[in-house]
Amino acid sequence: MTMMNEFFFLIPLLTILVYLLVIGFAIYAVVTGLRLAKERNTQLKAIADELRRRP
């Protein structure tokens, strides 16, 4: 019976861990997306500047 009580004690901890992992992945995805968008905008700005310099 003691083993069963320990198991039920771990379930909420595992749930919290899963939520933290999901939140961590969401933050990672947003930061990565913003970084890639900034890099893409920098490249597009360079292309636009190059096109403006052409006669």
C-alpha positions in Angstrom: 0.0 0.0 0.0 2.9 2.3 0.7 4.1 2.0 -2.9 0.7 3.0 -4.2 0.7 6.1 -2.0 4.1 7.1 -3.3 2.9 6.6 -6.9 -0.1 8.9 -6.3 2.3 11.5 -4.8 4.4 11.5 -8.0 1.5 12.1 -10.4 1.0 15.8 -9.6 4.8 16.3 -9.8 4.9 14.7 -13.2 2.0 16.8 -14.4 3.8 20.0 -13.3 6.9 18.8 -15.1 5.0 18.2 -18.3 3.4 21.6 -18.1 6.8 23.2 -17.6 8.2 21.3 -20.6 5.4 22.5 -22.8 5.8 26.1 -21.6 9.6 25.9 -22.2 9.1 24.5 -25.7 6.6 27.2 -26.5 9.0 29.9 -25.3 11.8 28.3 -27.3 9.6 28.2 -30.5 8.6 31.9 -30.1 12.2 33.0 -29.6 13.5 31.0 -32.5 10.7 32.2 -34.7 11.4 35.8 -33.8 15.1 35.3 -34.5 14.5 33.8 -37.9 12.0 36.6 -38.8 14.6 39.2 -37.8 17.3 37.4 -40.0 14.9 37.2 -42.9 14.0 40.9 -42.6 17.7 41.8 -42.6 18.3 39.8 -45.8 15.2 41.3 -47.5 16.4 44.8 -46.5 19.8 44.0 -48.1 18.1 42.9 -51.3 15.9 46.0 -51.3 18.9 48.2 -50.9 20.7 46.4 -53.7 17.7 46.9 -56.0 17.5 50.6 -55.2 21.1 51.1 -56.2 20.6 49.7 -59.6 20.0 52.2 -62.4 
